């Protein structure tokens, strides 16, 4: 499993969980820890250099890769921020493709939304951990 989980994830029980673990392990090299800042900076400059619409497509692909990483990580680790960032960044990827099809250049606004989604996700996780003692989002059965 790429990166860390809280609490630690158990061994994969089926092919889907093995696939999720493989995906997060491969992408965690660029999307977790301090390297994420370098990755985001490089993608920001590349999307700017390529111009619209190609730069927006590259940017949207990055949002999809990162959103998918977070959703896979949430499925295995249950880190609370990953549900917000995974859904948010995946939606941002779809919006980016829609903007390309509509002939709109939303690169600047999309990066702002990317940061807002990151802050919202980590803010949600902070609140969750404060209230529940763990950053793992687990709902109790009643």
C-alpha positions as CSV (number, residue, x, y, z in Angstrom):
1,X,0.0,0.0,0.0
2,X,1.4,3.4,-1.0
3,X,1.9,6.0,1.6
4,X,0.4,5.5,5.0
5,X,-3.0,4.6,6.3
6,X,-4.6,5.4,9.6
7,X,-5.5,2.9,10.9
8,X,-3.2,0.5,8.9
9,X,-5.1,-1.4,6.2
10,X,-5.3,-5.1,6.3
11,X,-4.0,-7.4,3.5
12,X,-6.1,-7.3,0.3
13,X,-8.9,-9.9,0.3
14,X,-9.7,-9.9,-3.4
15,X,-8.6,-8.8,-6.8
16,X,-10.3,-5.4,-6.5
17,X,-8.4,-4.6,-3.3
18,X,-5.1,-5.8,-4.8
19,X,-5.8,-3.5,-7.8
20,X,-6.5,-0.6,-5.5
21,X,-3.4,-1.3,-3.5
22,X,-1.3,-1.5,-6.7
23,X,-2.7,1.8,-8.1
24,X,-2.1,3.7,-4.8
25,X,1.4,2.2,-4.5
26,X,2.3,3.4,-8.0
27,X,0.8,6.9,-7.8
28,X,1.8,7.5,-4.1
29,X,5.3,8.2,-5.3
30,X,4.1,11.4,-6.9
31,X,0.9,12.2,-4.9
32,X,1.8,11.7,-1.3
33,X,4.1,13.5,1.1
34,X,6.4,16.4,0.0
35,X,6.6,15.2,-3.6
36,X,3.0,16.3,-4.2
37,X,4.1,19.9,-4.1
38,X,6.6,19.3,-6.8
39,X,4.1,17.3,-8.9
40,X,1.5,20.0,-8.6
41,X,4.0,22.7,-9.5
42,X,5.2,20.8,-12.6
43,X,1.7,20.1,-13.8
44,X,0.7,23.7,-13.3
45,X,3.6,24.9,-15.4
46,X,3.1,22.2,-18.0
47,X,-0.6,23.1,-18.3
48,X,0.3,26.8,-18.7
49,X,3.0,26.1,-21.3
50,X,0.8,23.9,-23.4
51,X,-2.0,26.5,-23.6
52,X,-5.7,25.7,-24.0
53,X,-7.2,23.2,-24.8
54,X,-4.2,20.7,-24.5
55,X,-3.1,22.2,-21.2
56,X,-6.6,21.9,-19.8
57,X,-6.8,18.3,-20.9
58,X,-3.4,17.5,-19.2
59,X,-4.7,19.3,-16.1
60,X,-7.9,17.4,-16.2
61,X,-6.1,14.1,-16.5
62,X,-4.0,15.0,-13.5
63,X,-7.1,15.8,-11.5
64,X,-8.6,12.4,-12.5
65,X,-5.4,10.5,-11.5
66,X,-5.3,12.3,-8.2
67,X,-9.1,11.9,-7.6
68,X,-8.9,8.2,-8.4
69,X,-5.9,7.8,-6.0
70,X,-7.9,9.4,-3.2
71,X,-11.0,7.3,-3.9
72,X,-8.9,4.1,-4.0
73,X,-7.1,5.2,-0.8
74,X,-10.5,5.9,0.9
75,X,-11.8,2.5,-0.1
76,X,-8.8,0.8,1.6
77,X,-7.8,3.2,4.4
78,X,-10.9,5.2,5.0
79,X,-8.9,8.5,5.5
80,X,-11.7,11.1,5.9
81,X,-10.1,13.7,3.6
82,X,-10.0,11.2,0.7
83,X,-13.7,11.1,0.2
84,X,-13.9,14.9,-0.2
85,X,-10.8,15.2,-2.4
86,X,-11.5,12.0,-4.4
87,X,-15.0,13.1,-5.3
88,X,-14.0,16.8,-5.7
89,X,-11.0,16.2,-7.9
90,X,-12.7,13.6,-10.0
91,X,-15.6,16.0,-10.6
92,X,-13.1,18.7,-11.5
93,X,-11.6,16.4,-14.1
94,X,-15.0,16.0,-15.7
95,X,-15.6,19.8,-15.5
96,X,-12.3,20.3,-17.3
97,X,-13.3,18.0,-20.1
98,X,-16.6,19.8,-20.4
99,X,-14.8,23.1,-20.6
100,X,-12.6,21.8,-23.4
101,X,-15.7,20.7,-25.3
102,X,-17.3,24.1,-24.7
103,X,-14.2,25.9,-25.8
104,X,-13.6,27.6,-22.4
105,X,-10.3,28.0,-20.7
106,X,-10.8,27.4,-17.0
107,X,-7.2,26.5,-16.1
108,X,-6.8,29.3,-13.5
109,X,-10.1,28.7,-11.9
110,X,-9.6,25.0,-11.9
111,X,-6.4,25.2,-10.0
112,X,-8.1,27.5,-7.5
113,X,-10.8,24.9,-7.1
114,X,-8.2,22.2,-6.7
115,X,-6.7,24.0,-3.7
116,X,-10.1,24.7,-2.2
117,X,-11.0,21.0,-2.5
118,X,-7.7,20.1,-0.8
119,X,-8.4,22.5,2.1
120,X,-12.0,21.4,2.4
121,X,-10.9,17.7,2.5
122,X,-8.2,18.2,5.1
123,X,-10.5,20.6,7.1
124,X,-13.2,17.9,7.1
125,X,-10.6,15.3,8.3
126,X,-9.4,17.6,11.1
127,X,-13.0,18.0,12.3
128,X,-13.6,14.3,12.0
129,X,-10.5,13.4,13.9
130,X,-11.2,15.9,16.6
131,X,-14.7,14.5,17.1
132,X,-14.0,10.8,16.7
133,X,-10.3,10.4,17.7
134,X,-9.3,8.9,14.4
135,X,-8.9,10.2,10.8
136,X,-10.5,7.0,9.6
137,X,-14.1,7.7,8.4
138,X,-16.1,4.8,9.7
139,X,-19.8,5.0,10.3
140,X,-21.2,3.0,13.2
141,X,-24.2,0.7,12.8
142,X,-27.1,1.5,15.0
